[in-house]
Amino acid sequence: MIDLATYVPMGDKKNSGFFEEYLPKVFDRRAESGLPEIVDRMAAVVVQVEHGDAVNYIAELALMGPYRLVDARLTDTHKVYLLQSQPDFPRMVLLEPLAAAFEDEVTRWNMLYPLASAKPNARYIGEIYKATSVKAVRDALEPQGVRFVYDGETANPFYCSEHLSFTFLSDFTYNRVGYVDVPLDTLEGLNLGDKLQISAESQSLIESAASRQAEHGIADKVLGIDHLATRILAGEREDAILEYLTMVPYYFWGAYNITEMNSSTNVTRHPDVPDDKLSPARVFTANNTPAIVNSFENLPMPTEDFVRNFGRRMHHMAYEVGDGDVNEVKNVDFVVSELTKLGTPFLAD
């Protein structure tokens, strides 16, 4: 158990006086609102793909990691797929618009950025947290300036229902936070719509990917999600952290400078889990200097470039690879090597 009043964050990244003043205030207000008793661990992560891409993405996930399809539903606007890894780990919810012309807030945000506009509906949406009552969450957070989606305010009804409630897109991360008060072992409790039958062809594609993963010895080595990392603008790092810690029972673990990238990585974690895979760490990465002044010193700014081209958004979901080796090759290197053989590209050697 972490004592938020005495905990000293890790790392060499210095925070402003503003952040140091408001971080304990956020924790105190959160405790007074009862949020830690209402909101528990992460229940799921939510991703939206382009129309027609869901089955291929599910197959890709089956090839690279532990997630497997367990349920699917049909709403008025989307196909909704539920994937599971280990029973105690967060689920993955995949949204696929029924029409290529579907448009909502995600579409409009993506269209603002040159490299995001090519797939205007493809985006990491956010996390869903377990809650005792979604109404109780809204009652606790709305007085603190957190805005929730209500019926009629969005084109996608998934974001607002009796047992599932999402915030508006964050001004700092363009992600949402959702809360659910029914189990997510299936989608039945959400009353989303009729059960969606997966075609034999689609099922074969997914099963083939899982079989290839097993044949290459990867299946038992890639575990659950360790952390989720969003890239944001330099000047919004502290605001994004304070916002997130207002809405979920995480704490600011610490921040480190990444000198070669002229940026910092800022980590928030759940204080009561023995394993981050039970409720993955939430990471925020930002440049140390904004693009507008970078030309004075011409420092690297890959994080700022990413945000300017794609918008504030999730950069990666990181899986943990189990310890061990295969023929004196570390498991993580073995997994990367085998996935490369299977056609999965990696950003770096």
C-alpha positions in Angstrom: 0.0 0.0 0.0 1.4 3.4 -1.0 1.1 6.3 1.4 0.4 9.1 -1.0 1.1 11.7 1.7 4.7 10.6 2.2 5.6 8.9 -1.1 8.5 10.6 -3.0 8.2 10.1 -6.8 11.1 8.3 -8.6 13.2 9.8 -11.3 15.2 12.8 -12.4 12.5 14.8 -14.2 11.8 18.0 -12.3 8.2 19.2 -12.0 7.0 22.7 -11.6 5.8 24.4 -8.4 2.3 24.3 -9.9 2.4 20.5 -10.2 3.9 20.0 -6.7 1.2 22.2 -5.2 -1.8 20.5 -7.0 -0.7 16.9 -6.9 -1.5 16.4 -3.1 -4.6 18.5 -3.6 -5.8 16.1 -6.3 -5.1 13.1 -4.0 -6.9 14.8 -1.0 -10.0 15.7 -3.1 -10.0 12.3 -4.7 -10.1 10.7 -1.2 -12.8 13.1 0.0 -15.0 12.3 -3.0 -14.8 8.6 -2.2 -13.4 7.7 -5.6 -10.9 5.1 -4.4 -13.8 3.1 -2.9 -15.9 3.5 -6.0 -13.3 2.8 -8.7 -11.0 -0.2 -8.7 -8.6 -1.7 -11.3 -8.6 -1.4 -15.0 -11.2 -3.6 -16.6 -10.5 -3.1 -20.3 -8.7 -1.1 -23.0 -10.7 0.2 -26.0 -9.5 0.5 -29.5 -11.4 1.6 -32.6 -10.4 0.4 -36.1 -11.5 1.4 -39.6 -14.5 -0.2 -41.2 -13.5 -3.7 -42.4 -10.3 -4.0 -40.4 -11.5 -5.7 -37.2 -11.0 -9.3 -38.1 -7.5 -8.7 -39.5 -6.6 -6.8 -36.3 -8.0 -9.6 -34.1 -5.8 -12.0 -36.1 -2.8 -9.8 -35.7 -3.4 -9.6 -31.9 -3.7 -13.4 -31.8 -0.4 -13.7 -33.6 1.5 -11.2 -31.4 0.0 -11.6 -27.9 -2.4 -13.4 -25.5 -5.7 -11.8 -26.5 -8.4 -14.1 -27.9 -11.9 -13.3 -29.1 -14.6 -14.3 -26.6 -17.7 -12.3 -27.7 -19.1 -9.9 -30.3 -22.2 -7.7 -30.5 -23.9 -5.6 -33.1 -25.0 -2.0 -32.2 -26.7 0.6 -34.4 -23.3 2.0 -35.4 -20.6 -0.6 -34.7 -19.5 -4.1 -34.4 -18.2 -4.6 -30.9 -15.7 -7.3 -30.1 -14.5 -8.5 -26.7 -11.1 -10.1 -26.3 -9.5 -11.7 -23.2 -6.1 -12.8 -22.1 -5.7 -14.1 -18.5 -9.0 -14.0 -16.5 -7.6 -11.4 -14.0 -6.1 -9.1 -16.7 -7.9 -6.3 -18.4 -10.0 -7.2 -21.4 -9.7 -5.5 -24.8 -12.7 -4.0 -26.5 -12.5 -3.5 -30.3 -14.9 -1.1 -32.0 -15.5 -1.3 -35.8 -17.9 1.2 -37.5 -20.5 -0.4 -39.6 -19.9 2.1 -42.4 -16.7 3.6 -43.8 -18.5 7.0 -43.7 -19.1 6.9 -40.0 -18.1 10.1 -38.3 -17.8 11.2 -34.6 -15.4 13.1 -32.4 -12.6 10.6 -33.1 -13.0 11.1 -36.9 -12.9 14.8 -36.6 -9.8 14.8 -34.4 -7.9 12.5 -36.7 -8.8 14.6 -39.7 -6.9 17.5 -38.2 -3.5 15.8 -38.4 -1.7 14.8 -41.6 -0.7 11.3 -40.8 -3.8 10.4 -38.8 -6.2 11.4 -41.5 -5.4 8.4 -43.7 -7.3 6.2 -41.2 -9.8 8.7 -39.7 -11.6 6.3 -37.5 -8.6 4.3 -36.3 -7.6 5.3 -32.8 -6.9 4.0 -29.3 -10.0 5.2 -27.3 -9.1 4.8 -23.7 -9.4 2.6 -20.6 -12.4 1.2 -18.8 -12.2 0.9 -15.0 -14.2 -1.3 -12.7 -16.7 0.6 -10.6 -19.3 -0.1 -8.0 -21.7 2.2 -9.8 -21.2 4.4 -12.9 -23.7 6.9 -11.5 -21.7 7.1 -8.3 -18.6 7.8 -10.4 -20.3 10.6 -12.3 -21.6 12.1 -9.0 -18.1 12.1 -7.6 -16.3 13.5 -10.6 -18.7 15.9 -12.3 -18.3 18.5 -9.4 -14.6 18.4 -10.1 -15.0 19.5 -13.7 -14.9 16.1 -15.4 -17.4 15.9 -18.3 -19.2 12.7 -19.1 -21.0 11.7 -22.3 -24.7 11.5 -22.1 -27.3 10.1 -24.4 -27.6 12.1 -27.6 -24.2 13.8 -27.3 -22.2 11.3 -29.4 -22.8 9.3 -32.6 -21.5 6.1 -30.9 -23.9 4.9 -28.2 -21.2 2.6 -26.8 -19.9 5.6 -24.8 -23.1 6.0 -22.8 -25.3 3.3 -21.4 -26.8 2.1 -18.1 -23.7 0.2 -17.0 -20.9 1.8 -19.0 -20.1 5.5 -18.9 -17.2 7.4 -20.6 -15.8 10.9 -20.2 -15.4 13.3 -23.1 -12.2 13.2 -25.0 -9.5 14.7 -22.9 -8.2 18.1 -24.1 -4.7 16.9 -23.2 -4.5 13.3 -24.4 -7.5 12.9 -26.7 -8.3 9.7 -24.8 -11.4 8.9 -22.8 -11.8 7.1 -19.4 -14.7 4.7 -19.0 -16.3 3.1 -16.0 -18.3 -0.2 -15.9 -20.3 -1.7 -13.1 -21.0 -5.1 -14.5 -18.4 -7.9 -15.2 -16.8 -8.0 -18.7 -16.5 -11.7 -19.1 -18.9 -11.3 -21.9 -20.7 -8.3 -23.4 -24.1 -9.5 -22.4 -24.4 -7.3 -19.3 -23.9 -4.1 -21.4 -27.1 -4.7 -23.4 -25.3 -3.4 -26.6 -27.3 -5.4 -29.1 -27.7 -8.7 -30.8 -24.9 -11.3 -30.7 -22.7 -11.0 -33.7 -21.9 -14.3 -35.5 -18.3 -14.6 -36.8 -18.1 -16.1 -40.3 -16.3 -19.3 -40.8 -13.8 -17.5 -43.0 -13.0 -14.9 -40.3 -12.8 -17.6 -37.6 -10.4 -19.6 -39.7 -8.1 -16.5 -40.2 -8.0 -15.8 -36.4 -7.4 -19.4 -35.5 -4.7 -19.7 -38.1 -2.9 -16.7 -36.5 -3.1 -18.3 -33.1 -1.8 -21.6 -34.4 1.2 -19.9 -36.0 2.0 -18.2 -32.8 2.0 -21.5 -31.0 4.1 -23.2 -33.7 6.8 -20.5 -33.4 6.9 -21.0 -29.6 5.6 -17.6 -28.7 2.3 -18.4 -27.1 3.4 -19.0 -23.5 6.0 -16.2 -23.5 4.0 -13.0 -24.3 2.0 -12.2 -21.1 -0.4 -9.3 -20.4 -0.2 -5.6 -20.9 2.5 -4.0 -18.7 1.9 -0.3 -19.6 0.1 2.0 -22.0 2.0 5.1 -23.2 0.4 8.2 -24.7 2.4 11.0 -26.4 1.3 14.5 -25.6 2.6 18.1 -26.2 5.5 19.4 -24.2 3.5 22.0 -22.3 0.6 19.7 -21.3 2.6 17.0 -19.5 1.7 18.0 -16.0 -1.9 18.9 -16.8 -2.5 15.4 -18.4 -1.1 13.7 -15.3 -3.2 15.7 -12.9 -6.3 15.1 -15.0 -5.7 11.3 -15.1 -5.0 11.1 -11.4 -8.3 12.9 -10.7 -10.3 10.3 -12.5 -8.6 7.0 -11.5 -7.1 5.6 -8.3 -3.5 5.7 -9.6 -0.5 7.5 -8.2 2.4 9.4 -9.7 5.2 6.8 -9.6 7.8 9.1 -11.1 9.3 10.6 -14.2 12.7 10.2 -16.0 14.3 12.3 -18.7 15.2 10.6 -21.9 18.2 12.7 -23.0 18.6 11.3 -26.4 15.0 12.1 -27.2 14.9 15.4 -25.4 11.7 14.1 -23.6 10.5 12.6 -20.4 8.5 9.5 -19.6 6.0 10.0 -16.8 4.6 6.9 -15.0 1.3 6.5 -13.1 0.5 3.2 -11.4 -2.2 1.5 -9.4 -1.0 1.4 -5.7 -2.7 -1.8 -4.7 -1.7 -4.4 -7.3 1.3 -6.8 -6.9 1.6 -7.0 -10.7 1.1 -4.2 -13.2 -0.5 -6.6 -15.6 -3.5 -6.7 -13.3 -4.0 -2.9 -13.9 -1.4 -1.7 -16.3 0.7 1.4 -15.7 -0.4 4.5 -17.5 2.5 6.4 -19.1 2.6 9.9 -20.5 5.6 11.0 -22.8 6.3 14.6 -23.7 9.1 16.6 -25.2 11.1 18.7 -22.8 10.8 21.7 -25.1 8.0 22.7 -27.4 8.5 22.7 -31.2 8.2 26.4 -31.5 11.5 27.0 -29.6 13.4 23.9 -30.7 15.1 25.6 -33.7 17.2 27.6 -31.2 19.2 24.5 -30.2 17.9 21.9 -32.8 17.5 19.2 -30.2 15.8 15.9 -31.0 12.0 16.0 -30.7 10.5 12.7 -31.9 7.7 12.9 -29.4 6.7 16.4 -30.4 6.9 15.5 -34.1 4.7 12.4 -33.4 2.0 14.6 -31.8 2.2 17.2 -34.5 1.7 14.6 -37.2 -0.7 12.2 -35.5 -2.2 14.3 -32.7 -2.1 13.6 -29.0 -2.7 9.8 -28.9 -1.6 6.4 -27.6 1.8 5.6 -28.9 2.1 1.9 -27.8 0.7 -0.8 -25.6 3.6 -2.8 -24.1 3.3 -6.5 -23.4 5.4 -8.1 -20.7 7.5 -11.1 -22.0 8.2 -13.8 -19.4 11.7 -14.3 -18.0 13.8 -17.1 -19.4 15.6 -18.0 -22.6 15.4 -20.3 -25.6 18.7 -21.9 -26.5 20.5 -19.1 -24.6 18.5 -16.4 -26.4 16.5 -14.2 -24.0 12.8 -14.7 -24.4 12.2 -11.1 -25.4 14.8 -11.4 -28.2 13.3 -14.8 -29.2 9.8 -13.4 -29.4 10.9 -10.4 -31.5 12.9 -12.7 -33.8 10.0 -15.1 -34.4 7.5 -12.3 -34.9 9.8 -10.7 -37.4 9.9 -14.0 -39.3 6.1 -14.0 -39.3 6.1 -10.6 -40.9 5.6 -8.3 -37.9 7.7 -5.1 -38.4 9.5 -3.5 -35.4 10.5 0.1 -34.9 14.1 -0.7 -33.8 16.5 -3.6 -33.6 
